[in-house]
Amino acid sequence: MKKFHLGCLANLLLFSGCSIFERPVTLTKPPEQPKKLNKILEPEELKAKLNKREDTGGTQSQSTTIDDQHHSAAKYPPEQIAEPSTELLEKKFLDKELLETKVATKEVDHLCKQLSDKLFSVSLDQCIKQKFAANALSVLRRPLVHQDFINANPANAPRKRVLIIGGIHGDEYSSISVVFKWMAMIQENRHSIFDWRFLPSANPDGLLRNKPQRQNANNVDLNRNFLTQDWYEQATSKWRSKYNSDPRRFPGDSPASEPEVKWIVQQIKDFNPDAIISLHAPYGRVDFDGPPEGPTKLGALTAIRLGVFPGSLGNYAGVDLKIPTVTLELPSADKIPARLEISSMWQDLQVWLCNHLDEQCDAVAMPNGSGALGSVDVVHKR
């Protein structure tokens, strides 16, 4: 026995792995293989590349601190926003349940709490005061919210309608921040040239992950999932050939498969906009789809065509539906432009809309980028 202890101690000194606390265990059967995830989360083509991230590029000099206090539009992910569980992600909900839901005020307020925790530029009070309307849910059952600013003066009707969308890609924080800033400009001045509908965060599940991602909770790129005329012919093949099956740009197994995309399509049908403005980042340019010509510049951003992609909003709304669709690419995903630049983009956008939509506008009467042609009522529909 004494020899055994001495031998084991010697082995320990030689890092042989011998233990004086427990005996070696011989496995009688091989370890269980890890369970495969549901295909809705990981299509077979994506499994080898699921954690791949695309370089989002650098920022340009016109990006600056937000509210003169913080460098980034996004806060460090708060502890209370947990990663969605596999069980929740794998649960399938009926489209009708997601898209015809009466969302309680407390659920919208909770979304505001999550947005304010995530973004420096969005305060909880500012978000709650919007009293967002919501009648649809994301994959993870978060409210999909919108806000209308409608001119209540019948003498000014009918007026042109403009739909503004932010946050289709969850990791492009600045697009959400700028949308909130633009809404604040309308509310501050209580005037507007057009009737507006804002969808500030079209992909809340992608944004509110501990590590935000471009895709939604089903790992589908919403901006490749719209039912365009070329979707069946080109969406999957182009994803494989042009993007080497990059999971961040996965178009989905079928067009309009995602509740967020169905919701945006329904918003377009209900609001019937004369123009659509979609905010993205970080390419620092202005793109346009639809008839006849887009803006040459918005603030410091100039027009450079990005091309048309199967399943994109610009392709669906601009090319197929013939609704003028501006894609505004901010120069940074996590830093928003200075206040003056945000105002300049807003004012240039309204001037272009006036000219493009043949609306009678007085560009001089747009203080801080906000219109001044009639009083505005904020429409609250729960």
Secondary structure by P-SEA (a helix, b strand, c coil): caaaaaaaaaaaaacccccccccbbbbcccccccccccccccccccccccccccccccccccccccccccccccccccccccccccccccbbbbccccccccccaaaaaaaaaaaaaccccccaaaaaaacccccccccccccbbbbbbcccccccccbbbbbbbccccccaaaaaaaaaaaaaaaaaaccccbbbbbbcccccccccccccccccccccccccccccccccccaaaaaaacccccccccccccccccaaaaaaaaaaaaacccbbbbbbccccbbbbbcccccccccccbbbbbccccccccccccccccccbbbbbbcccccccccaaaaaaaaaaaaaaaaaaaccccccccccccccccbbbbbcccc
